[in-house]
Amino acid sequence: MSDKSSQSSGILYLVATPIGNLGDLSPRAAQILNSVALILAEDTRHTRKLLSAKELSAELLSYREQNHARVKTQILQRLESGQDVALVSDAGTPGISYPGQALVAAVVERGLRVSPIPGACAAIAALSASGLGSDRFLFLGFPPRKPGAFRQWAEGLSREPGTLILYESPQRLAKTLGLLAESWGERQAVVAR
């Protein structure tokens, strides 16, 4: 996506992966995963299952919130040396509520190329099946965990007229819905998995 990049540099591919059915991996995504020098995976065990099911093999490197700062330099060096790299999350589009955004920013800052390989995105899939308005929506990612920060966050969104999309873990879902009901009052909601 950057026109400053040298044709000899590698490409960072952002490869969307299935969010439930392995058959949803596109042929282009499979081709990219089969051709890159390295795949950055949120959980290498999870990604290895996907690769195995599709009879693909590639070098895997763990890339997640806990280590992204440490491995970023190594990834940038590989891209600058001409190697193509793919970034995947466990499910859906990497860079959406995932530390991949920081890597993409670093790649763009260096003038290297980034290429999204579209596919599943949990937020959009849920919105499309929710029956809620999609003409105006706001993706919020994961809500703050600390009670004070959560209340301030929720209050700041209480007058937002569009559909609000957020991610939450199954263990915290009931508590979060209760707190949102307290902050937002009567508001139509859909829970999707």
N, C-alpha and C positions, 0 to 999 in steps of 0.2 A: 504494500500500500504506500510505501515511501518511494518517491522518485529519486531521492538522493543516493540510494543504495547502489553499490557496485554489483554488476551482474555476476561477479565471482563469489559474492557472499551467499550464505545459505538462507533458507526461508524458514521462519517460524510458522508452522501450520497450527491453527486452533481447530482441533478436530472434535466435533460434537459426537458423543457416544449415546447408545440407546439408554432410555430411562426405564426400561422394563422388559422389552422384547428384543433379543439380540438380532432378530431379523430386521430391525429398524436401522442398523448400520448401513449407510449408503455404500454403493459400489465404489464411489470416488473416495470416501473416507477409508475404506479397506485398502484401496490402491495406495493412498498416501501413507497409511500406517505400515504398509509392506515395503515402501521405498525409502523411508527416512533413515538416517544414521542412528537416531536416538528418539525414544518416546519418553516424555516426562509424564509421570502418572501420579495421581493423588494417592492411590494405594496400589502398589505394584501387583499384589496378589489378585486384586479385583481385575485389573487390566490384563494380567496374564490369562485369566479365565476367558475374557473376551477374545484375546488374540488366539488362544488355543481353539476356541469354538469356530473361529474363522480361518484356522490353519495359517496363521501369520506368525512370524517370529521377528523380533527386533530387540535391540538393547533397551532395557528399561532403567530409568532412574527415578527415584522417589522425588517428587516435587510437591510440597504441601506447606501449609502455613508455618510449621515448625522449622523448616529448613530452607525456605526459598531464598532468604538473604545469603545464606552460605553457598548455595549452588548456582546462583545467578551469574557470577563471573565465569564459571566453567561453561555454562550454556552460551553466554555471549561469545566466548572464545571459539567455541565450536561453530557457531553461526558465522563468525568473521572468517573462519578458516574455510568456509564453503560448504559445511555440512548442513543438511536440512534436518530440522528437529520438529517433532509433533508434540503438542501439549494436549492432554486429555484430562477430564475429570472423571470421577467414578460413574457419573451419569449426567448427561446433558451437555450444555455448552460451556467449555472452560472460559474462565474470566468473569463469570456471572456468580457473585457471592463466593469467590474462590481466589486464592492468591495469584492466579495467573495474570490478573490485571497489572500487578506490579512488574511482572516480567515483560508483558507487552509494552508497557510504558518505557522500560529500559531499552527494549529492542528498537522502538520507534525513535527514542532519543538518540540512539547511535546511527540512525539513518538506515537501519536494516529492514528487510522486508517481512511483513506479516500477512498471512493469507488465511482467512476464515474458511473452514469447510463446514457449511451449515448442516444442521440436523436438529435433533431434539433439544428443546429448552423447556424445563419443567414449568417455569412461570407462564410461558406462552401456551403450552399444552393445557395447563389448568384453566387459564383464562378462557381459552377457546371453548372448553367444555362446561364452563360454569354457568352460563346463562346470564352472567353479569355484564354490564356495559363494557365494551372494548373500544369505544371511540375516544375515551380519555382514561388512562390508567397510569399508576405510579408503582414502579417496582422498588421495594424497600429493603430487600435482602433479609438478613436475620435481625430481629429487634434487639436492643440492648438488654443485657441480663441483670444489671444492677437495678433495684427497684426505683431509685430516684431518677436515674437516667431513662428508664423505661417510661415512667410517668411523664417526664418532660417531652420525650419523643412522641408519645401517644397524644398528648395535649396539642403539640405542634401540628399534628395531622388531623385533628378532630373536625376541622371545617373543610378538608379536602373533598371536593365533590366527585372526583373520579374514583374508579375502582382501585383499591389498594391491594397490592400483592406482596405477601411476605412469606419467608421460609421459617419453619420452626421444627424442632425435633419432636418426634412422637412423645417423648417423655415430658416435654414442657408444654405440649399443645393445650391441654385443658386449662392449665394455669394462665397461659397467655390469652386464651379466648375470654376467660373470666375478667382479666385485667382490661382487655380491650372493650368489653361490654361496659365496664365501669366508666371508662374514659370516653367512649364514643356513643353510648346509649344504644337506641334502636338503630341498627344498621344491618342490612342483608349481608350474610356471610356464606361462604362455601369452603369446605375443607376438602382438599384433593390430595391423593397419594399417587 
